[in-house]
Amino acid sequence: MEVPLQDLQTRSALLEPEYLAGIRRVLASGSFILGDSVELFESEWSSALLVDHTVGVANGMDAIEIGLRCLGIGPGDEVVTTSVTAAATALAIVRAGARPVFASVNPCTGLIDMASVERCLTRRTRALLLVHLYGYARDVQSWSSFCIQNGISLIEDCAQAHLAKSGGRFAGSFGDFGAFSFYPTKNLGAIGDAGAIVTNSKSLAVTARQVRNYGQSGRYEHVGLGLNSRLDEIQATLLSVGLKHLPLWTTQRQTVAAFYRNHIANPRVELLASPQDNSEHVYHQFVVRVSERTSFRQFLGDNGIQTDVHYPKSLDLQPVFREFARDPSGLSDTHAFTKTCVSLPCFPEISHDQASKVVEIVNRWNP
Ligand SMILES: *Cc1c(COP(=O)(O)O)cnc(C)c1O
């Protein structure tokens, strides 16, 4: 029995009738960009997260860039963030004209560390870009207070955290804005690229709608130097289909994760810190830490279990980001984390037998 990292074919086959019905509706409407399907998905996503506004855009990276531009963050400004994330997080900051500053992570969670963020603050710091890595939005209220105290904006990278909750509130609803990606492998994925900004600020939403569409306030009225970053009607209608299933998919991910947490028992395999009460970790990835990672992955692979590493090299070590600042005390915790993290198969369609096999093989590994 093989256990893949995820299984998008099974999901697509299940959703095919609903997808095709949606695509037919779009074809019949004759309106393919920024029409009724985008408006509908935007209102559904706002209702799902209990936020006032959703602005659909072309992808998750653009969502971050556009939100930063709406906040007037650009040249001369610094944005503190983590280097254990997708490159898009830091690239979006650079695209907005600002400079990322890399803070270290807590080795028990992989999430950004507050003492390190404090060391990264300068008089140029305008925002903290918090990444809810692996689907865990940890203690976001404390970050919100931290940002208010320090007079900076809070931005949430929610690309891995659809329907995640912290202190009973949805990820994305704490910050000046939240940025979502609907890349196909995310917890809610399109059949192509898609993204969204969520916010409770009317003015940020109005500006984001202009920026995504050539900076227009109305047809041929250009009030800003905008982008072309629109969510198209077909992706929006597919996302509305997926959203109906997302609560179940999320529960299924949490069930697998709980099973792993309860049954993985190998002294060489360390679990990440368990989620706090009153929070909902949505397990975009289920990550463990193993010091002999190569041997561990080889053993699992030989037994038909796919694994991956998120991420093998933190962004501060990528040559393209070398020029950017980092925690003056260094990033040794970050590097210790990225040397040992391993992602195990955790996806809604995984069967009980497959999950049991993962546990059995992980527990049998003895290098
Ligand atoms: C996927 C991802 C992004 C980028 O989203 P795209 O839609 O691919 O641009 C940004 N941040 C994180 C943490 C991600 O996982």
The ligand as an ORCA input file, in Angstrom:
! r2SCAN-3c Opt
* xyz 0 1
  C       1.561     29.073     -1.062
  C       2.058     30.140     -0.182
  C       2.177     31.476     -0.605
  C       2.026     31.892     -2.040
  O       0.822     31.664     -2.626
  P       0.725     31.637     -4.239
  O      -0.743     31.562     -4.452
  O       1.480     30.477     -4.721
  O       1.297     32.947     -4.732
  C       2.559     32.423      0.312
  N       2.826     32.099      1.592
  C       2.752     30.838      2.038
  C       3.056     30.557      3.477
  C       2.379     29.809      1.168
  O       2.316     28.548      1.625
*
